[in-house]
Amino acid sequence: VQLQASGGGLVQAGGSLRLSCAARGSIFVVGAIGWYRQAPGKQRELVAAITTTTGGVTKYADFVQGRFAISKDYAKNTVYLQMNSLTPEDTAVYYCNHGIRPYDFWGQGTLVTVSS
């Protein structure tokens, strides 16, 4: 299943953004979808993940600290990442991929820039 991230942009510190990960196909069959990010000069890291089978178990990186929320919409085959209280340290390219075993193909991602 191909996944496409969108929704990034420029926001001031303290602001919010909602990212979307649209699947070409059913998100149910993927099993788990995660949001990852890569800041300049840093390694890609997991931000949040959610199981896309029934139940919807979620996992968050420690640095999220309650600011982000991951959710899913079966009707739209989309996984969202609501990001609140953004800081300049959240500036990165955000990608969506399999939440446990990422596919080799990462796509372009979506750029989030947080200004101070």
C-alpha positions, 0 to 999 in steps of 0.5 A, a space after each residue: 500500500 502506497 502512503 503519501 504525506 501532506 499538510 506541512 507548512 510554516 507555523 509560528 512557535 506555539 501553533 498547530 498543524 495537522 498532517 495527513 497520510 493518505 493510503 492508496 488502498 485500505 489502511 486496515 491491511 497495512 497493520 500499523 502506520 507511523 509518522 517519522 521525521 528527519 531534521 537537517 543533519 539528524 537521523 530519521 526518528 519515529 514520532 508516533 504510530 498507530 495500529 490500523 487493525 481494530 483497536 488502534 493502539 498508539 505509541 509516541 516518542 518521548 519528545 512528543 510529551 502530550 503535544 501530538 495526537 495520531 488518529 485514523 479514518 478508515 472511510 478516508 484511508 487516512 492517518 492523521 497527526 495533529 501537532 500542537 504547541 509546536 517548537 522550532 525543534 519540531 522543524 523537520 521533514 515528516 514522513 509516513 510509513 509502516 509503523 513497525 517495519 518501514 518500507 524501503 520507499 519513503 516518498 517526499 514527505 512533507 516539510 514542517 517549519 516552525 519559526 521562533 
